[in-house]
Amino acid sequence: MRLKTTLAKEAKHAELVSCVSWTKADELYSCGDDHQLLKWNLLSDETKQLAKLPNDVYATDIHSFPKALGPKGKQSQGDIFVLTSTDGKFHLISKSGRVEKTVDAHKGAVLSGRWSYDGTAMVTAGEDGQVKIWSRGGMLRSTLAQSATPVYSVAWGPDSDQVLYTNSKQLIIKSIQANAKALQWKAHEGVILKVDWNPVNNLIISGGEDCRYKVWDSYGRQLYSSVSHDYPIMSVSWTPDGELFAVGSFNTLRLCDKSGWSYAMEKPNTGSLFNIAWSSDGTQIAAACGNGHVLFAHVIERRLEWKNYEVTVASHKTIEVREVLNDAKEKLEFRDRIIKASLAWNHLVVATSSQCYVYSTKNWNTPMIFDLKEGTVTLIVQAEKHFALVDSAGVHVYSYEGRLVCSPKFAGLRTDILNAQSLSLSNDTVAIRDKSDEKLVHVFDASNGKAVGDGKPIAHKFDVMEIALDHVGPSSERRLAIVDKNRDLYLTSVRTVGRTQQIMKLGTMIGSMSWNDTTNILAALQDGKLTVWNYPNAVYVDKDLLPKTVLEKDASEFGKNPHLVSFLGHHITIHRADGSTVSTGITPYPSMLQELVGGGRWEDAVRLCRFVKDNALWACLACMAAYAKDLSTAEVAYAAIDEADKVEFILHIKEIPSKEARKAEMALFTGSPQDAEAILLQAGLIFRAIMTNVELYNWDRALDLAVKHKTHVDTVLAFRQKFLDDFEKKETNKKFLQYSEGIQIDWEKINAKIEAEYQNEREKPSVKSSRK
């Protein structure tokens, strides 16, 4: 990936350009020390003077009102921008160049002015060391901070409820709520000149007079520090989607990945780049230059890889495709500018400024094309059967034939901050993290866009940072992996109707994770290790066996802060901190085992385990067999890994005459008492359902069942009394006291009834037929 820079033949400004701001993807405003406010139209290549500022007014910053916000019908809808100046004022200027309002804001220069993401407020920072919050109309709301040194740069937090500002060598994050404690840390060895905070990835970049740029998280932890440059870092800016950022210095423009490493560096002969702004679609940069020029740069040569295909966005309207196996090449040309492209599952999806193109890897000549109604596409997420497009109007799931399948919605959905970590897609499910309450994950049916189950979102204990749905298996067994803010990894079922949501912990200190594309194997970078959960579902079946099913590899070869990019087949692709891509392989046997078990070929699965002679594989098979309630295979697998107690229990289950009762016991074995009870009640085995609850000391439920079905009330009371006698306690449960009145406990009668129940069970026709 690199930048293709363009400069006008002659500088449009007579003196240095101090600030630039985009209003649309093809429209830019710039202001310089020549007091001119210029409007640039990139489609027609025209530049015209919008306004001439007074001679004593020198612009320091310019920022357009957030797009598509504000009351409908009012001018504030993206048609106004704020311009700060050295005379201590800020000016609200309309697109026609008319100054709508001028406000005395600071003593000395106003160095920065930024609209909040929701458009409800504006923050200014001044040479007087003050940071002030203003209403949309320019009324002072509060003075957020007062320091002894000038505040050179300011940025809003993702939720528009916090402000990040500079204070000499320190960075400070302060809530706009009164009396909230500020977070403050020393960030640079020199004065910090510029900061930016991205709402999508929640990361901060800063640049200063120590000639370095640094990446931080929102807790002030340093994630990356650059080498020292030759000149101070004058400007930094995130792309809207948070995947890239640009850094400006004297005669230098850098394009960097969000983790800090540099994709490309351009050396334009323009003097210092005082200000950098990204277009709303994240495809191009405008930079304010010290020699009166405005530098434009297009991001080109973005590379996408999937299996044996390599796709390169060669220019802003051209894509080159190469098949690595036979070196076949295709050139794809588009009418409009390419905004987003995604390659996976044998399909290339390309979103331009007006249309979406869907190519099959089998046929590059005839794409499926459909028009995009709303705004710029900010994200493409693919699954095997369909893909999701995210734009300003919402999340839309399309089939690869171009048909709109659904548009899932929920109250408070913010599409502008969705990324691949907060939206996940499988063949039958869409999962979206809620931004207003980050503990919630909303889950929808991909076929109709309706919320699954009882319609309630999945609620976690802590804020959710990353989500991922598995891709294989029936929709009833769909699993969602969650990484929370403590970097702990959890697994939960997506479709749990009538059951409590079980969120089970798999691991800690997770850097990044990915599901395999063909089997439900989960890989993660975890505290210096590459960890692969060969059968994550084991956490629901047999927690004791889970550690035995896990493969661990030393990850020191991947360096510090590696990032897991993809997990295709038996290959895991990882980005190192320096930007290099490395690939590592894993054993193919667990995926082979899953395929055999998925096809019901249990004998072949046992043969494979005997051939490989690996305890991890036997442990996977044991859990799979227990989950599928295949007793014979479970017995063999548990015996192979010396789990004698579990083999004994399986042998006990095998002796149970009724097939349904055996299934219920296996459900108990895998820790699902609710399922066990449901199986027994459905089969009409009321006595067994009651006794199951008695054996689990679930006394209230046992009595409820006995009363409801008018049978074995005395049996429940007798076992309850025996239990209390053993512990030398008296009955305190009102329900049991009520029913024990007038019922005489006779153990001979009860034992006879129990024996009669078991005899009836043995004589059932279904039992006889299952034994033949």
C-alpha positions, 0 to 999 in steps of 0.5 A, spaced: 500 500 500 502 506 498 500 514 496 499 517 490 500 524 491 498 530 486 500 537 486 497 543 482 502 546 477 501 553 481 500 554 488 493 557 489 494 560 496 500 566 496 502 564 503 502 558 507 496 553 508 494 552 515 488 548 515 484 543 510 477 540 511 473 535 507 465 537 506 464 531 501 468 526 498 470 530 492 469 537 496 475 541 500 476 547 504 482 550 505 485 557 508 492 560 509 496 566 511 493 569 505 487 570 508 483 566 503 478 561 504 478 556 498 473 551 495 476 545 491 472 541 487 476 535 485 471 532 480 471 538 476 478 540 478 476 547 480 478 552 485 474 558 487 475 563 493 469 562 497 471 568 502 476 573 504 478 574 511 480 580 514 487 582 514 488 581 522 485 574 522 489 568 520 486 561 520 489 556 525 484 550 524 477 548 520 472 543 521 466 541 517 460 539 521 459 532 522 455 529 515 448 528 516 447 530 523 443 536 525 435 537 525 432 536 518 431 542 514 436 546 518 442 549 515 446 546 520 446 539 516 453 539 514 453 546 511 456 549 516 464 549 519 468 552 524 474 556 523 478 558 528 483 564 528 489 567 531 485 573 534 482 569 539 475 568 535 472 562 532 467 563 526 461 559 524 461 559 516 456 557 511 458 553 505 456 559 501 462 563 505 458 567 509 460 568 516 454 566 520 457 568 527 463 570 530 465 568 538 470 571 542 473 565 545 480 565 548 485 570 550 490 569 544 490 565 538 484 559 538 489 553 536 484 548 535 476 547 534 473 540 533 465 538 532 463 532 537 461 526 533 454 527 534 454 534 532 451 537 539 457 540 541 464 543 539 470 544 543 476 549 542 483 550 545 487 556 546 494 559 547 491 561 553 491 554 556 484 553 556 479 548 553 472 550 552 465 547 550 460 550 546 453 549 544 452 548 536 450 555 536 456 558 539 454 559 546 459 557 551 457 551 556 463 550 560 471 551 561 473 544 561 480 545 563 485 551 564 493 550 564 499 554 564 501 552 557 498 553 550 493 547 548 496 546 541 491 540 539 484 537 542 480 531 540 473 528 542 472 521 545 468 516 541 462 517 545 463 525 545 463 525 552 470 526 553 476 530 550 483 529 549 487 535 549 495 536 550 499 540 555 506 541 553 509 534 554 503 531 557 496 528 554 490 529 558 483 525 557 477 529 561 470 527 561 465 533 560 461 531 566 463 536 572 467 533 577 470 527 573 477 525 574 482 526 568 487 521 566 493 524 565 500 521 562 507 524 560 507 522 552 513 525 549 519 528 550 518 535 547 511 539 546 506 535 543 503 539 537 497 534 534 493 529 537 487 525 534 482 520 537 479 515 532 471 513 534 472 506 531 478 503 534 478 507 540 486 509 539 489 515 540 495 518 536 500 524 538 506 527 534 510 532 537 517 536 537 521 530 539 520 528 532 516 522 534 509 519 533 506 514 538 499 510 538 496 509 545 490 506 547 484 510 551 487 508 558 494 511 556 498 505 555 503 506 549 502 501 543 507 504 538 513 509 538 516 511 532 523 512 531 526 519 531 524 523 525 529 529 522 523 534 523 518 535 528 511 531 527 506 537 525 500 533 523 497 526 525 490 524 522 486 517 522 482 514 517 474 514 518 474 507 519 480 507 524 485 502 519 490 507 517 493 514 519 497 519 516 503 523 519 505 529 516 512 533 518 517 537 514 517 535 506 514 528 509 508 524 509 507 517 512 501 512 511 501 508 517 497 502 519 493 502 526 498 498 530 503 503 528 508 501 522 509 504 516 506 502 509 509 508 505 513 515 505 512 520 500 517 526 500 513 532 497 517 538 496 512 542 500 515 544 506 511 543 513 505 539 512 501 543 518 494 539 517 492 533 514 485 531 513 482 524 510 476 524 506 469 521 508 470 515 504 477 514 507 480 513 500 484 520 499 488 525 504 489 533 503 494 536 506 496 543 508 503 545 506 508 551 508 509 553 500 502 555 499 500 548 496 494 543 498 497 536 497 492 531 495 494 523 496 490 517 494 491 510 497 493 505 492 495 498 491 491 496 497 492 488 497 487 483 499 489 475 499 485 469 500 487 462 498 490 462 492 488 469 489 491 476 490 487 482 489 491 489 488 487 496 488 492 498 483 489 505 482 482 509 484 478 506 479 482 499 477 483 492 480 488 487 478 487 480 480 492 474 480 491 467 481 498 465 484 497 457 482 497 459 474 499 466 474 493 468 471 491 475 471 485 479 470 484 487 470 478 490 473 476 497 471 470 501 474 466 507 473 467 510 479 472 511 485 473 504 489 472 505 496 472 498 499 474 491 497 473 485 500 475 478 498 473 471 501 469 465 500 470 465 493 467 472 492 470 479 491 466 484 493 467 492 491 464 498 493 464 504 489 461 511 490 455 509 487 455 501 486 457 495 488 460 489 484 460 482 486 465 477 482 465 470 483 473 467 483 470 462 477 468 468 473 471 475 473 468 477 466 460 478 469 460 481 475 453 482 479 452 489 480 447 493 484 446 501 486 448 503 492 442 508 495 445 511 501 452 514 502 459 511 503 460 504 504 464 504 511 465 496 512 464 489 508 464 483 512 463 476 508 460 469 510 460 463 505 452 465 503 452 472 503 455 479 505 454 485 509 455 492 507 455 498 512 453 505 510 450 511 514 443 508 513 444 501 516 447 494 516 445 491 509 445 483 508 446 481 501 446 475 497 452 474 492 446 474 487 445 481 489 439 480 492 437 484 499 436 479 504 435 483 510 437 490 514 438 488 522 436 494 526 436 495 534 435 502 538 441 506 538 445 502 532 451 507 530 453 504 523 459 510 523 463 506 529 462 499 526 468 495 524 470 487 523 471 486 531 464 489 532 460 486 527 460 478 525 457 474 520 455 467 519 451 463 514 445 464 518 446 469 524 448 477 524 452 479 531 453 486 532 456 489 539 452 495 542 455 502 542 451 505 547 452 499 552 458 495 550 456 489 555 451 487 550 451 483 543 445 483 539 444 477 535 439 477 528 437 471 524 441 473 517 435 470 513 430 475 515 433 480 520 429 479 526 432 478 533 434 470 535 431 467 541 427 471 545 429 477 542 434 479 548 441 481 546 447 477 549 449 480 556 456 480 558 459 482 565 464 487 562 465 491 556 465 487 549 471 489 545 471 483 539 466 478 537 466 473 532 461 467 530 463 460 528 461 458 520 460 451 520 454 446 523 447 447 524 444 454 526 442 451 533 449 450 535 452 457 532 457 459 537 459 466 538 466 468 541 467 474 545 473 478 547 472 483 553 476 489 555 480 485 560 482 481 554 479 474 556 476 470 551 469 467 552 464 462 548 456 463 548 451 459 544 447 464 540 440 461 540 438 459 547 430 459 547 427 458 554 434 457 557 439 461 561 445 464 557 451 460 558 457 464 557 463 460 558 471 462 559 476 459 554 482 463 556 485 470 558 490 475 555 488 474 548 491 479 543 487 477 537 482 471 535 479 468 529 475 462 527 477 457 522 473 457 515 471 450 514 471 447 521 469 450 528 476 451 530 478 457 534 485 460 534 488 466 538 494 469 540 495 469 547 500 472 552 506 470 548 503 463 545 499 461 539 493 457 542 488 453 538 482 450 541 481 444 537 474 443 539 471 449 543 465 446 544 468 442 550 467 447 555 460 445 554 461 438 554 467 436 559 470 442 562 476 438 565 478 435 558 478 442 555 485 443 556 487 437 553 484 439 546 488 445 546 494 446 542 499 451 544 505 454 540 510 459 542 509 465 539 516 469 540 518 468 533 512 473 531 515 478 535 512 483 540 504 485 539 503 480 533 496 480 530 492 474 527 489 476 520 486 469 518 485 462 519 484 458 512 484 451 512 491 449 516 494 455 515 494 461 520 496 468 517 499 473 522 502 480 522 508 482 526 509 489 529 513 491 523 508 490 518 511 483 515 506 477 514 508 471 517 504 464 516 504 458 520 501 451 519 497 447 524 496 439 524 490 437 519 488 432 524 483 435 528 479 438 522 479 431 519 476 429 525 471 434 525 469 433 518 468 425 520 464 426 526 460 431 522 458 426 517 456 421 522 462 416 521 464 415 528 468 408 526 472 412 521 473 417 527 476 412 532 480 409 526 484 416 525 485 417 533 488 410 533 492 412 527 495 418 530 496 416 537 495 423 540 491 424 546 489 431 544 485 428 538 482 422 543 480 428 548 476 432 542 473 425 540 471 424 547 467 430 547 464 430 540 461 423 542 459 425 549 456 431 546 452 427 540 450 422 545 454 416 542 456 412 548 460 406 544 465 412 541 465 416 548 467 409 552 473 408 547 475 415 547 475 416 554 478 409 555 484 411 551 486 417 555 485 414 562 479 417 564 476 411 568 471 414 572 468 417 566 468 410 563 465 407 569 459 412 568 458 411 561 458 403 562 452 405 567 448 409 562 449 403 557 445 399 562 439 403 562 434 400 558 430 406 555 433 410 549 431 416 552 433 415 559 440 414 556 440 420 552 438 424 559 443 421 563 448 423 557 445 430 557 447 430 565 454 427 564 455 434 559 452 438 564 445 440 562 440 438 567 435 442 563 436 438 557 436 432 561 429 433 564 426 436 557 428 429 554 425 425 560 418 429 560 417 429 552 418 421 553 413 420 558 418 418 563 415 422 569 418 418 575 425 419 572 425 426 571 423 427 578 428 422 581 433 426 576 431 432 580 432 429 587 439 426 585 441 433 584 438 436 590 433 440 586 428 439 591 423 444 589 423 442 582 422 435 584 416 436 588 413 441 583 413 435 577 410 430 582 404 435 584 403 437 577 403 429 574 400 427 581 405 421 582 410 420 587 409 426 591 410 421 597 417 419 594 420 426 594 417 427 601 421 421 603 428 422 600 427 430 602 426 427 609 432 422 609 436 428 606 434 432 612 435 426 617 442 425 615 444 432 616 440 433 622 436 438 620 429 440 620 424 442 615 423 449 613 421 449 606 413 451 606 411 447 600 414 441 603 411 442 610 404 443 606 404 437 602 407 433 608 401 434 612 397 428 612 402 423 608 405 417 611 412 416 609 412 408 608 419 406 605 416 399 603 411 402 599 415 407 596 421 402 594 415 397 591 413 403 587 420 405 584 421 397 582 414 397 579 416 404 575 423 401 573 419 394 571 414 398 567 420 402 563 423 395 561 417 392 558 416 398 554 415 397 547 420 402 545 425 399 550 424 392 547 425 394 540 431 398 541 434 391 545 433 387 539 
